C-alpha cells in the first residue's frame, strides 16, 4: 500500500465506474468517490467497493475537485476521473515512489480511447497530465471547465512510467455531445474573462483546429477515427466562439 489518496469525482458513470475502481486494489487504503448527483446506478456500483463515498453539489470542475481533495486521508492525491483507469505499470511505479518530498509533482502519460480505438495521434496523441501532487502545495484553480493545477515555483516535475487509460467516450455520438457541452461551458468562461470572438475567429479557428490535429499532429494515421475526432474538435472550436460572440452581443444590447 502507498500513503496516497485516490480522489475521483463522478456523475452518472454507472457503465464505467466499476472498471476504474477495479484498477486500484492494492494501491492504497483511501479511495474517495465524490458523486455530484447521479441519477443512474452509479451509487449502487460504488457501494460494491471498499471506498469512501461522498455526495455533494457540482460547483464546476476546479472547486469540486478541491472540495473532494479535502476529504482525503493523505496529503498526496492521485486525481482521476471516473472514466480513467491505471495500468499495471503505473500502479507499480506508484507503489515504488518515495513520497517524503512534497516539492515533487508527478506527470502521467495517457492512452485515450474512443470506444475500443486507441487514439495514438491528433488531439489525443502524446497526451500527459500532472495527476499526483501534495495538496499542501498544489490545488486546482476555480475554473468551471478545463481546470488547471496551481503550484509554487521550484517544484520538480517527474514523468512516471505507465499509463492512465482514458475512455474518452463510448462512441462518436457521445463524444460529440460531450464536446458541445464543453464548448458552451468554455464560451461562458471566456465571456466572464471579457474575451471577444469576431467573425474571422469564428470561422478561421475551426479550420486551423482541423488542420492542426488531422495534418500536423498526424491524426490521419488513426484512420476514420482520426478524421472524425478532428472534425468534432473543429466543431467544438466553432461552437465555442459562436456562443461567446452571442453572449457578447447580448451584453452590448442590454
Buried (B, 14 or more C-beta within 10 A) or exposed (E): EBBBBBBBBBBBBBBBBBBBBEBBEEBBEBBBBBBBEBEEEBBEBBEEBEBBBBEBEBBBBBBBBBBBBEBBEBBBBBBBBBBBBBBEEBBBBBEEBEBEEBEBBBBBBBBBBBBEBBBBBBBBBEBEBBBBBBBEBBBBBBBBBEBEBEBEEEBEEEEBEBBBBBBBBBEBEEBBEBBBEBBBBBBBBBBEEEEEBEEEBBEEBBEEBBBBBBEEBBBBEBEEBBBBBBBBBBBBBBBBBBBBBEBBEEEEEE
